[in-house]
Amino acid sequence: MASGILVGCKNDSDKINANGNSSELMQSQIDNENQADTGNNKNDASGESKSQKEVESDTVEEITETFDAEAEKAITPTITSAEAKTLMEEDSSLIIIDLRALADYELGHINGAVQINLEDLEALVAQGLRDKKVAVIIYSDSRIRSQEAVELLRALDFTNVNSLGSIEDWEYDLVEGVD
């Protein structure tokens, strides 16, 4: 996603991270210009020489990682773990969806959560989840994935869907294994 954004940039000064801070890129551009003056090679941490293309690739990766990390932080869950816990205690029809891989789910998940891959969510809904007013809480290993699932269900006319965000946003005990 972020790399697609970077492809359309005319030059390094157009590439900024999610906070609008271009100092890292400016330093990278200066380093690249200095490197061009000294033979188009730069030593990495191991002392091995890198070509200009490899250095530029590293810079794009750093920018992408910064962009992804900032985007992750910018997404605010729509429900806190305390609110989710209260809802779990009060609403027996609540559905909790864990979008993480099965192996991660087995290592620890919210009690009562069902593991569903984001890619399978729409098909699963089409097959059986008919009550579009049922309360749904979604979490993943990424706030971005959770938000994508919330948006998908809302597009399918579900009216009571919330994102807990990442499993790291859950403040209570987890259960192991498969329910």
Secondary structure, 3 states (H helix, E strand, C coil): CHHHHHHCCCCHHHCCCCCCCCHHHHHHHHHHHHHHHCCCEEECCCCCEEEHHHHHHHHHHHHHHHHHHHHHHHCCCCCCHHHHHHHHHHCCCCEEEECCCHHHHHHCECCCCEECCHHHHHHHHHHHCCCCCCCEEEEECCHHHHHHHHHHHHHCCCCCEEEEEEHHHCCCCCECCCC
